[in-house]
């Protein structure tokens, strides 16, 4: 069984986090029918696997900093065209999402939902 995860991308030189997010959503979902990204203030630092780290012996921290944003989708679900990195999509509620995400992100996802509720985004 696989797991659900958030779209992820690198940030190009001169690109803001918000611009990188919108680029990635368009690439991976084939649509730009999204509202303005809202920074949730939730972050996570994930270390790369040992197998990846041995390829970069002289680089300080070997991982990535993850920033979580909330984005409204204004389009029709039928207009979503999945990119190469995504095998399927599914609309689900908070409890179902928490049961199928990558377990290392559970606390972050709970904090994102708390932010969205307190900000009246959901």
C-alpha positions as CSV (number, residue, x, y, z in Angstrom):
1,X,0.0,0.0,0.0
2,X,1.3,3.4,-0.9
3,X,0.7,6.6,1.0
4,X,-0.7,10.1,0.3
5,X,1.7,13.0,0.2
6,X,1.8,16.7,-0.6
7,X,3.0,18.0,-4.0
8,X,6.7,18.9,-3.5
9,X,9.2,20.9,-5.5
10,X,12.4,22.7,-5.4
11,X,12.5,26.5,-5.5
12,X,14.3,27.9,-8.5
13,X,16.8,30.8,-8.2
14,X,14.8,34.0,-7.9
15,X,11.5,32.2,-7.3
16,X,9.4,32.8,-4.2
17,X,7.9,29.9,-2.3
18,X,4.5,30.9,-3.5
19,X,5.6,31.0,-7.1
20,X,7.3,27.6,-6.8
21,X,4.1,26.1,-5.2
22,X,1.9,27.4,-8.0
23,X,4.3,26.2,-10.7
24,X,4.3,22.7,-9.1
25,X,0.5,22.5,-8.7
26,X,0.1,23.5,-12.4
27,X,2.8,20.9,-13.5
28,X,1.5,18.0,-11.3
29,X,-2.3,18.7,-11.6
30,X,-2.5,20.2,-15.0
31,X,-4.6,23.2,-13.9
32,X,-4.1,26.7,-12.5
33,X,-7.5,26.9,-10.9
34,X,-6.2,27.8,-7.5
35,X,-6.5,30.7,-5.2
36,X,-3.7,32.6,-3.6
37,X,-1.4,30.4,-1.4
38,X,-1.6,31.1,2.3
39,X,1.5,30.2,4.4
40,X,0.3,28.1,7.3
41,X,3.5,28.7,9.3
42,X,4.0,25.0,9.5
43,X,7.4,23.7,8.5
44,X,9.3,20.5,8.7
45,X,13.0,19.6,8.2
46,X,13.5,16.2,6.6
47,X,16.9,14.6,6.3
48,X,17.8,12.8,3.2
49,X,18.5,9.0,3.4
50,X,22.0,7.8,4.1
51,X,22.2,6.5,0.5
52,X,21.6,10.0,-0.8
53,X,23.8,11.7,1.7
54,X,27.0,9.7,0.8
55,X,26.8,11.4,-2.7
56,X,27.4,14.8,-1.0
57,X,30.2,14.4,1.6
58,X,31.0,18.1,1.9
59,X,27.6,19.8,2.1
60,X,26.4,20.6,5.7
61,X,22.8,19.7,6.2
62,X,21.6,17.1,3.7
63,X,17.9,17.3,3.5
64,X,15.1,19.7,2.7
65,X,13.1,22.3,4.6
66,X,9.4,21.8,3.8
67,X,7.0,24.8,4.0
68,X,3.2,24.0,4.1
69,X,0.7,26.3,2.4
70,X,-3.1,26.2,2.1
71,X,-4.5,26.7,-1.4
72,X,-8.2,26.8,-2.4
73,X,-9.1,24.8,-5.6
74,X,-11.7,26.7,-7.6
75,X,-11.9,24.4,-10.6
76,X,-13.8,21.3,-11.5
77,X,-12.2,18.0,-10.3
78,X,-12.6,16.6,-13.8
79,X,-10.1,19.2,-15.1
80,X,-7.3,17.8,-13.1
81,X,-4.7,16.0,-15.2
82,X,-2.2,14.2,-13.1
83,X,1.5,14.7,-13.8
84,X,4.3,12.0,-13.8
85,X,4.8,12.0,-10.0
86,X,1.2,11.4,-9.0
87,X,-0.6,8.1,-9.5
88,X,-4.1,9.1,-8.4
89,X,-6.2,11.8,-6.7
90,X,-8.9,11.6,-4.0
91,X,-11.0,14.1,-2.1
92,X,-11.2,13.2,1.5
93,X,-12.0,14.6,4.9
94,X,-9.5,15.3,7.7
95,X,-9.8,11.9,9.4
96,X,-9.4,10.0,6.2
97,X,-6.4,12.1,5.3
98,X,-4.7,11.5,8.6
99,X,-5.1,7.7,8.1
100,X,-3.4,7.6,4.8
101,X,-0.6,10.2,4.8
102,X,3.1,9.5,5.3
103,X,3.2,9.0,9.1
104,X,6.2,11.3,9.7
105,X,3.9,14.2,8.6
106,X,1.0,13.5,11.0
107,X,1.8,16.3,13.5
108,X,2.4,18.8,10.7
109,X,-0.9,17.9,9.0
110,X,-2.8,18.3,12.3
111,X,-1.2,21.7,12.7
112,X,-2.2,22.7,9.2
113,X,-5.8,21.7,9.9
114,X,-5.7,23.7,13.1
115,X,-4.4,26.7,11.2
116,X,-7.1,26.4,8.5
117,X,-9.9,26.1,11.0
118,X,-8.7,29.0,13.1
119,X,-8.2,31.1,10.0
120,X,-11.7,30.1,8.8
121,X,-10.3,28.6,5.6
122,X,-12.3,25.5,6.2
